[in-house]
Amino acid sequence: MIDLRSDTVTQPTPAMRDAMARAEVGDDVYGEDPTVNRLEELAADMLGKDAALFVSSGTMGNLIALLTHCARGDEIIVGNQAHIFVAEQGGASVLGGIAMYPLQNQPDGTMRLDDIRNAIRTDDVHYPRTRLICLENTHMRLNGAPLSVEYHEQVREIADAHRLEIHTDGARIFNAAVALNVNVKEIARFSDSVQFCLSKGLAAPIGSMLVGARDFIHEARRARKLIGGGTRQAGIIAAAGIVALETRIERLAQDHANAKYLAEQLADVPGIELDPSSIQTNMVIFDLAPNGIPAHELARRVQAQGVLLQPRGAYKLRAATHYGVTRADVDTALQAIRAALAE
Ligand SMILES: Cc1ncc(COP(=O)(O)O)c(C=O)c1O
């Protein structure tokens, strides 16, 4: 199967399996797992932050960040297409009593700066207290759009003017850094905390990192334990994370080139609507002509030819490129899609 549903389907590399088998481990709740400690130091260093925390998933990293930044009754400003708002079961509200103020995401993954300014609450007994602005880079639902360093800086200025904090859901922040051709530190420096995933394009089997200031990570470690996320000989999986950070980042450029190629070819297929110039990383989201073949039916037809796509709406699908997908696989997928639409 050529699996284009998501970059979460990546398999650990042989080097990861080898590192996992040989990992030195200890009890991480006691802070005694040398491999986890090494991964946390590496992540903090790469992102230019004081400290890092290894967590089980992106969802857990975001939740812990929000629980740590906010008290019950505080409010976050977040995009209406953000993973935190759409796809984490409202965990921050359910478990933390945190209100969410969703703002319209623009097609490039940003929220308008004026919308952010207008959403910040005044000190009024009717309102919750604005505490945190959440960004998502790359923006998964909006074609994996990378947010620019300048945008992060502009949001920082607003946050500073109102004494707010910023959390970036950087599940794919290395995709953003590669696409923008900047050091990832340049993106991260304008956020108080960043969550990024080891398990997506970087191909580790499990895990995300939350990075930030030392005191913040100290508190985040408590929140991780609170929600049952303290794990013991976690070095077994952290070992794969180290390999991910040391060896898998360069490959993302190839994933982006494959996505661009796929998008350019798809844009020429009758019945598909897509602007290839909007594809800058590894997500290709495209529309089918309304009232034509529905997304589920197209996915079923291409599956019969050995290709998996992810339906994301009645006439919307996603194809994500990753290291398990070669240029030849993209050509095979294109053939399958053309054939399925012609059936
Ligand atoms: C932007 C973004 N944030 C967070 C997550 C959550 O990551 P996980 O599936 O590891 O919980 C995802 C998962 O796809 C994502 O795309």
The ligand as an SDF file (V2000), in Angstrom:
LIG
                    3D

 16 16  0  0  0  0  0  0  0  0999 V2000
   -1.0260   20.1850   14.2680 C   0  0  0  0  0  0  0  0  0  0  0  0
   -1.1790   18.9980   15.1640 C   0  0  0  0  0  0  0  0  0  0  0  0
   -1.0880   19.1760   16.4860 N   0  0  0  0  0  0  0  0  0  0  0  0
   -1.1990   18.1630   17.3420 C   0  0  0  0  0  0  0  0  0  0  0  0
   -1.4110   16.8710   16.8900 C   0  0  0  0  0  0  0  0  0  0  0  0
   -1.5800   15.7710   17.8780 C   0  0  0  0  0  0  0  0  0  0  0  0
   -0.5750   14.8110   17.8430 O   0  0  0  0  0  0  0  0  0  0  0  0
   -0.8420   13.3350   18.3930 P   0  0  0  0  0  0  0  0  0  0  0  0
   -1.5920   12.6130   17.3330 O   0  0  0  0  0  0  0  0  0  0  0  0
    0.5400   12.8070   18.6270 O   0  0  0  0  0  0  0  0  0  0  0  0
   -1.6190   13.4650   19.6530 O   0  0  0  0  0  0  0  0  0  0  0  0
   -1.5220   16.6360   15.5140 C   0  0  0  0  0  0  0  0  0  0  0  0
   -1.7620   15.2750   15.0100 C   0  0  0  0  0  0  0  0  0  0  0  0
   -1.9500   15.0200   13.8580 O   0  0  0  0  0  0  0  0  0  0  0  0
   -1.4040   17.7220   14.6270 C   0  0  0  0  0  0  0  0  0  0  0  0
   -1.5240   17.5750   13.3110 O   0  0  0  0  0  0  0  0  0  0  0  0
  1  2  1  0
  2  3  1  0
  2 15  2  0
  3  4  2  0
  4  5  1  0
  5  6  1  0
  5 12  2  0
  6  7  1  0
  7  8  1  0
  8  9  2  0
  8 10  1  0
  8 11  1  0
 12 13  1  0
 12 15  1  0
 13 14  2  0
 15 16  1  0
M  END
$$$$
